Amino acid sequence: MNPLYQKCLAIVIIGLFLTQCGKKKSSQAYVQEGIKYSNQGHYDKAKESFLKAVEEDPKNLAGHYGLGGIHNLEKQYIAAEKAFKSTIQLDPTHYNAWYSLGFTYELMGKTKDAEISYTKYHRLKKKMDSIMNKEKH
């Protein structure tokens, strides 16, 4: 085999290898990883994964929502509030985020804000259930 051809082939193979090594996971893959870690009780690792998901895609709803849950577990209620509000800002119809925000407010002792969030949750959930029931029939 021609030595020049061998060198070119080696460079191509090394290049392919290096590009594969440098590939990041997708934002959604980080969310799935975070969920897996959460289910296993590895909340520090879950938090890292959710942070990476949001870093990779700042509009990743599940990443923000997952972070909110982890922050609540860590009793970092202001951070949880911010994460759930980010979720809601990206999707105002995310009824689970409204519920979780209400729960966070409850933990913070903000009863009035909790009631507002729970009311919004119930209204959105009722609307979604109605839509889903219509689709079934």
C-alpha positions, 0 to 999 in steps of 0.5 A, a space after each residue: 500500500 502506498 505510504 501516502 495513502 496510508 498516512 491519509 487513511 490514518 488521518 481520516 480514521 483519527 479525525 473520525 475518532 476524534 469527532 466521535 469523542 467530542 460529540 455531546 449528548 443531546 439536551 433530551 438525552 441529558 433529560 432522560 439521564 436525569 430522570 434515570 438518576 432521579 429514579 435511582 435516588 442519585 439526585 446530585 447526578 440528576 441535577 448535573 444532567 438537568 443542568 446540562 440539558 438546559 445548558 445545551 438547550 435553554 428552551 428544554 421544558 423537561 430540563 427546567 422542570 426536572 431542575 425545579 424538582 431537584 431544587 425542592 428536594 434540596 430545599 432550595 425553594 427560590 431556585 425551584 421557583 425560578 426553574 418552574 417559572 422558566 418552564 411556565 414562561 416557555 409553556 404557559 399551559 404546562 399544568 404540572 409546572 403550575 402545580 409544582 410551583 404551587 407546591 414550592 410556594 406552599 413550602 415557602 409559606 406563600 399561601 396566596 401565591 400557592 392558591 393562585 398557582 393551584 387554581 391555574 393548575 386546576 383550570 389547565 388540567 380540566 381543559 386538557 382532560 376535556 380535550 383528551 376526552 373529546 379525542 377518545 370519542 
